[in-house]
Amino acid sequence: MRYQSYAYGQNHWERDPDLRHVLAHYWPGYTEHEEELYRFGALAGKEVYEVAYHVDHEAPPVLVMHDLDGNRVDRVRLSPAQAALLWELAPMNRPPYEGGSWHHHYALGYLVADPGIYCILTITNQTAYIIHKYAPAFAEWKERLLRGEFWGATWMTEVQGGSDLGANALKATPNGGAWRLDGEKYFCSGAGLTDVAVVTARPEGAPPGPKGLALFLVPRLSRAGGLNYHVRRLKDKSATRAVPSGEVDFRGSEAFLVGEAEQGIYYTLEVLTVSRLANAIAAMGIARKAHLEVLERVRRRRAFGRALVDHPLVRRDLTDMAVRLAGGLMLGFHAADLFEKAWVERPPYTARYQYARFLSHLAKNRTADHAAEVTRLAMELFGGLGFLEEYAVARWHREALITPIWEGPSNIQALDLLEAMQKKRAHEAFLAEFIPVLEKVGTPEARTAREVIEATLVRLAGSRPEEAQWYAKDATARLADAAQVGLLYRLAEAAGERYAHLAALYARRFLLGEEYPAWALEKAAVWSDGQG
């Protein structure tokens, strides 16, 4: 065996009935694209494994700072295998801009899932998104991004602020038909790879805080053909090594304003929504890959005289994985579905868009928790082998640990959710959607989910501002958990009673804090692999 992975060589589309049920629910038109989904499933099970392992262990991107004549070029050298794979995957960014849907893009992203590879594709997609909606004069750049001839990036983080975008200090000065940027960005995914980046900066005279930020397109090369900024170094990371992340210096760098300067923070939040949804979908894709490893392992490995899968405690762990996988996948695609219906809107947004944003915070935050736990549990079920880097399951856990951090950690998601509630009343649409669903089901677990939603929102509404922030992270998780119960019950109407059972188990475990009930033991071996 060339790779220490049970899932290597398997078509991930064929092995994932949950994905087919979820897509049938949100995107019935997926059947017209099954050939492509099958092809991506095959790529995900073979070439993505090969390239991701190769890059992670043997061939990370290397920053080449000078050419033969000593001129600064600041370009990364990729393994030829990684470059070829990215070219093959690049079409996944096209559907939303060519009459397709975000479901299509995110379904392909879920199959790929590897966060380093998918990150490059996501930041390229975000760049195409901004040009498509707000900078049509640069349509040629968008077409090159969608063809895989250009790579994009979104650079927002600065060392003094981190997730606090309002602390950004990169200065923008008008200069004829363009602008000049001066300052730095500290965490730049795609550094040395990108051909055009989306960058936040503060125009001279703009107010402090996030509302003083404008958004700019910054090409790698200026119109005069010179290098437009410098990459100081690449970061040495625990995982996601396929995407080069570095620090960038801007010294009079040529930039082009996107839309209206005073709307910059809203454009920025839009591209963050795109990537937060990608983060949620990728988190569940990573968890699924770890799950595929475990399903084969517990059937092959024997302990105490019988296969691991025959031990009740192992069945309990498989049940936990099945519950998290189904719930998180539904939540991620539900948020993507709401975004699909509202993404063409521009500021000022309608209540429909604000609700889509509200759901993106719930999905990004809770799916990251699921990915971290499923991959950790997968390592544990492998035993000592799970801690060895030569086995795929160890890398999946390392990769999963970025998902709670990227695009704003849980504290940021909680604060943004609170803002969407207090200023935009986005929770009213949440109540209007989920309370009727849960009341219709009428099971004790559905009633629990409804009560959790109502009690959580009442507590936030009745709290002083600082107390509301204190409760906000717990509220973000509780609302997401209640939503997953409702979504699984809804899926059960078309996809079968397995999802009603999973909804009940989800409520027992995550809303009531109880252990999974004993009745789950008899069905665990059936539903843990998505059948029945």
Solvent accessible surface area in square Angstrom, and as a share of the most:
residue,aa,sasa,rsa
1,M,155,0.69
2,R,172,0.63
3,Y,37,0.14
4,Q,68,0.30
5,S,6,0.04
6,Y,45,0.17
7,A,0,0.00
8,Y,42,0.16
9,G,54,0.52
10,Q,40,0.18
11,N,17,0.09
12,H,8,0.04
13,W,10,0.04
14,E,96,0.43
15,R,74,0.27
16,D,2,0.01
17,P,14,0.09
18,D,2,0.01
19,L,0,0.00
20,R,69,0.25
21,H,65,0.29
22,V,2,0.01
23,L,0,0.00
24,A,49,0.38
25,H,60,0.27
26,Y,22,0.08
27,W,27,0.09
28,P,93,0.58
29,G,28,0.27
30,Y,23,0.09
31,T,78,0.45
32,E,146,0.66
33,H,62,0.28
34,E,69,0.31
35,E,154,0.69
36,E,40,0.18
37,L,0,0.00
38,Y,110,0.42
39,R,98,0.36
40,F,0,0.00
41,G,0,0.00
42,A,43,0.33
43,L,9,0.05
44,A,0,0.00
45,G,0,0.00
46,K,86,0.37
47,E,62,0.28
48,V,0,0.00
49,Y,10,0.04
50,E,28,0.13
51,V,11,0.06
52,A,4,0.03
53,Y,55,0.21
54,H,56,0.25
55,V,1,0.00
56,D,8,0.04
57,H,69,0.31
58,E,116,0.52
59,A,24,0.19
60,P,61,0.39
61,P,14,0.09
62,V,67,0.38
63,L,33,0.16
64,V,50,0.29
65,M,63,0.28
66,H,93,0.42
67,D,58,0.30
68,L,189,0.94
69,D,123,0.63
70,G,49,0.47
71,N,84,0.43
72,R,80,0.29
73,V,36,0.21
74,D,4,0.02
75,R,71,0.26
76,V,15,0.09
77,R,142,0.52
78,L,28,0.14
79,S,11,0.07
80,P,115,0.72
81,A,44,0.34
82,Q,0,0.00
83,A,46,0.35
84,A,62,0.48
85,L,6,0.03
86,L,1,0.00
87,W,151,0.53
88,E,75,0.34
89,L,0,0.00
90,A,3,0.03
91,P,53,0.33
92,M,0,0.00
93,N,1,0.01
94,R,66,0.24
95,P,14,0.09
96,P,9,0.06
97,Y,23,0.09
98,E,93,0.42
99,G,82,0.79
100,G,39,0.37
101,S,14,0.09
102,W,0,0.00
103,H,10,0.05
104,H,12,0.06
105,H,1,0.00
106,Y,0,0.00
107,A,0,0.00
108,L,0,0.00
109,G,0,0.00
110,Y,7,0.03
111,L,3,0.02
112,V,0,0.00
113,A,0,0.00
114,D,2,0.01
115,P,2,0.01
116,G,1,0.01
117,I,0,0.00
118,Y,4,0.02
119,C,13,0.08
120,I,1,0.00
121,L,0,0.00
122,T,10,0.06
123,I,7,0.04
124,T,1,0.00
125,N,0,0.00
126,Q,2,0.01
127,T,0,0.00
128,A,0,0.00
129,Y,0,0.00
130,I,0,0.00
131,I,1,0.00
132,H,70,0.31
133,K,10,0.04
134,Y,16,0.06
135,A,7,0.05
136,P,98,0.62
137,A,96,0.74
138,F,45,0.19
139,A,46,0.36
140,E,124,0.56
141,W,49,0.17
142,K,25,0.10
143,E,63,0.28
144,R,81,0.29
145,L,1,0.01
146,L,2,0.01
147,R,106,0.39
148,G,7,0.06
149,E,75,0.33
150,F,32,0.13
151,W,31,0.11
152,G,1,0.01
153,A,0,0.00
154,T,23,0.13
155,W,0,0.00
156,M,13,0.06
157,T,39,0.23
158,E,3,0.01
159,V,92,0.53
160,Q,95,0.42
161,G,18,0.17
162,G,28,0.27
163,S,53,0.34
164,D,81,0.42
165,L,27,0.13
166,G,17,0.17
167,A,37,0.28
168,N,3,0.01
169,A,70,0.54
170,L,2,0.01
171,K,91,0.39
172,A,0,0.00
173,T,39,0.23
174,P,80,0.50
175,N,71,0.37
176,G,85,0.82
177,G,74,0.71
178,A,2,0.02
179,W,45,0.16
180,R,78,0.28
181,L,0,0.00
182,D,53,0.27
183,G,23,0.22
184,E,34,0.15
185,K,0,0.00
186,Y,58,0.22
187,F,105,0.44
188,C,0,0.00
189,S,22,0.14
190,G,1,0.01
191,A,0,0.00
192,G,3,0.03
193,L,14,0.07
194,T,1,0.01
195,D,21,0.11
196,V,0,0.00
197,A,0,0.00
198,V,0,0.00
199,V,0,0.00
200,T,0,0.00
201,A,0,0.00
202,R,37,0.13
203,P,15,0.09
204,E,102,0.46
205,G,87,0.84
206,A,30,0.24
207,P,79,0.50
208,P,121,0.76
209,G,21,0.20
210,P,64,0.40
211,K,135,0.57
212,G,4,0.04
213,L,1,0.00
214,A,0,0.00
215,L,0,0.00
216,F,0,0.00
217,L,0,0.00
218,V,0,0.00
219,P,11,0.07
220,R,36,0.13
221,L,82,0.41
222,S,24,0.15
223,R,164,0.60
224,A,103,0.80
225,G,50,0.48
226,G,36,0.35
227,L,48,0.24
228,N,12,0.06
229,Y,11,0.04
230,H,72,0.32
231,V,0,0.00
232,R,93,0.34
233,R,120,0.44
234,L,39,0.19
235,K,28,0.12
236,D,143,0.74
237,K,44,0.19
238,S,83,0.54
239,A,7,0.05
240,T,5,0.03
241,R,76,0.28
242,A,6,0.05
243,V,1,0.00
244,P,5,0.03
245,S,8,0.05
246,G,0,0.00
247,E,9,0.04
248,V,0,0.00
249,D,22,0.11
250,F,0,0.00
251,R,165,0.60
252,G,29,0.28
253,S,2,0.01
254,E,6,0.03
255,A,0,0.00
256,F,22,0.09
257,L,53,0.27
258,V,0,0.00
259,G,37,0.36
260,E,97,0.43
261,A,29,0.23
262,E,110,0.49
263,Q,47,0.21
264,G,0,0.00
265,I,13,0.06
266,Y,66,0.25
267,Y,9,0.03
268,T,0,0.00
269,L,46,0.23
270,E,1,0.01
271,V,0,0.00
272,L,17,0.08
273,T,4,0.02
274,V,1,0.00
275,S,4,0.02
276,R,10,0.03
277,L,1,0.00
278,A,4,0.03
279,N,7,0.04
280,A,0,0.00
281,I,1,0.00
282,A,6,0.04
283,A,0,0.00
284,M,1,0.00
285,G,1,0.01
286,I,0,0.00
287,A,0,0.00
288,R,15,0.05
289,K,3,0.01
290,A,0,0.00
291,H,1,0.00
292,L,3,0.02
293,E,2,0.01
294,V,0,0.00
295,L,5,0.03
296,E,39,0.17
297,R,29,0.11
298,V,1,0.00
299,R,107,0.39
300,R,148,0.54
301,R,121,0.44
302,R,146,0.53
303,A,26,0.20
304,F,196,0.82
305,G,63,0.61
306,R,107,0.39
307,A,14,0.11
308,L,23,0.12
309,V,30,0.17
310,D,58,0.30
311,H,27,0.12
312,P,66,0.41
313,L,141,0.70
314,V,16,0.09
315,R,53,0.19
316,R,62,0.23
317,D,23,0.12
318,L,1,0.01
319,T,2,0.01
320,D,6,0.03
321,M,1,0.00
322,A,2,0.02
323,V,0,0.00
324,R,29,0.11
325,L,3,0.01
326,A,2,0.01
327,G,0,0.00
328,G,0,0.00
329,L,1,0.01
330,M,1,0.00
331,L,0,0.00
332,G,0,0.00
333,F,0,0.00
334,H,5,0.02
335,A,0,0.00
336,A,0,0.00
337,D,12,0.06
338,L,24,0.12
339,F,1,0.00
340,E,42,0.19
341,K,110,0.47
342,A,0,0.00
343,W,22,0.08
344,V,98,0.57
345,E,23,0.10
346,R,131,0.48
347,P,30,0.19
348,P,132,0.83
349,Y,38,0.14
350,T,73,0.42
351,A,76,0.59
352,R,127,0.46
353,Y,7,0.03
354,Q,15,0.07
355,Y,15,0.06
356,A,2,0.01
357,R,23,0.08
358,F,0,0.00
359,L,0,0.00
360,S,0,0.00
361,H,1,0.00
362,L,0,0.00
363,A,0,0.00
364,K,2,0.01
365,N,10,0.05
366,R,26,0.10
367,T,0,0.00
368,A,1,0.00
369,D,54,0.28
370,H,0,0.00
371,A,0,0.00
372,A,22,0.17
373,E,45,0.20
374,V,1,0.00
375,T,0,0.00
376,R,97,0.36
377,L,7,0.04
378,A,0,0.00
379,M,24,0.11
380,E,104,0.47
381,L,22,0.11
382,F,10,0.04
383,G,39,0.38
384,G,61,0.59
385,L,59,0.29
386,G,0,0.00
387,F,164,0.68
388,L,76,0.38
389,E,73,0.33
390,E,86,0.38
391,Y,44,0.17
392,A,14,0.11
393,V,1,0.01
394,A,4,0.03
395,R,12,0.04
396,W,2,0.01
397,H,32,0.14
398,R,45,0.16
399,E,3,0.01
400,A,0,0.00
401,L,84,0.42
402,I,37,0.19
403,T,1,0.01
404,P,40,0.25
405,I,108,0.55
406,W,55,0.19
407,E,51,0.23
408,G,9,0.09
409,P,48,0.30
410,S,33,0.21
411,N,85,0.43
412,I,39,0.20
413,Q,0,0.00
414,A,4,0.03
415,L,74,0.37
416,D,29,0.15
417,L,2,0.01
418,L,10,0.05
419,E,49,0.22
420,A,0,0.00
421,M,11,0.05
422,Q,103,0.46
423,K,148,0.63
424,K,85,0.36
425,R,129,0.47
426,A,4,0.03
427,H,20,0.09
428,E,85,0.38
429,A,33,0.25
430,F,0,0.00
431,L,53,0.26
432,A,71,0.55
433,E,37,0.16
434,F,0,0.00
435,I,25,0.13
436,P,72,0.45
437,V,26,0.15
438,L,1,0.00
439,E,99,0.44
440,K,156,0.66
441,V,45,0.26
442,G,32,0.31
443,T,45,0.26
444,P,84,0.53
445,E,16,0.07
446,A,0,0.00
447,R,104,0.38
448,T,19,0.11
449,A,0,0.00
450,R,55,0.20
451,E,91,0.41
452,V,13,0.07
453,I,0,0.00
454,E,71,0.32
455,A,66,0.51
456,T,10,0.06
457,L,13,0.06
458,V,105,0.60
459,R,98,0.36
460,L,8,0.04
461,A,91,0.70
462,G,71,0.68
463,S,23,0.15
464,R,148,0.54
465,P,104,0.65
466,E,137,0.61
467,E,64,0.29
468,A,1,0.00
469,Q,102,0.45
470,W,208,0.73
471,Y,66,0.25
472,A,3,0.02
473,K,94,0.40
474,D,70,0.36
475,A,1,0.01
476,T,0,0.00
477,A,24,0.18
478,R,70,0.25
479,L,0,0.00
480,A,0,0.00
481,D,3,0.02
482,A,0,0.00
483,A,0,0.00
484,Q,0,0.00
485,V,0,0.00
486,G,0,0.00
487,L,0,0.00
488,L,0,0.00
489,Y,15,0.06
490,R,50,0.18
491,L,1,0.01
492,A,17,0.13
493,E,119,0.53
494,A,93,0.72
495,A,23,0.18
496,G,32,0.31
497,E,114,0.51
498,R,7,0.03
499,Y,3,0.01
500,A,31,0.24
501,H,45,0.20
502,L,0,0.00
503,A,0,0.00
504,A,11,0.09
505,L,0,0.00
506,Y,0,0.00
507,A,0,0.00
508,R,64,0.23
509,R,76,0.28
510,F,32,0.13
511,L,9,0.05
512,L,86,0.43
513,G,60,0.58
514,E,74,0.33
515,E,95,0.42
516,Y,17,0.06
517,P,24,0.15
518,A,91,0.71
519,W,99,0.35
520,A,4,0.03
521,L,62,0.31
522,E,131,0.59
523,K,78,0.33
524,A,1,0.00
525,A,42,0.32
526,V,80,0.46
527,W,6,0.02
528,S,4,0.02
529,D,33,0.17
530,G,7,0.07
531,Q,95,0.42
532,G,81,0.78
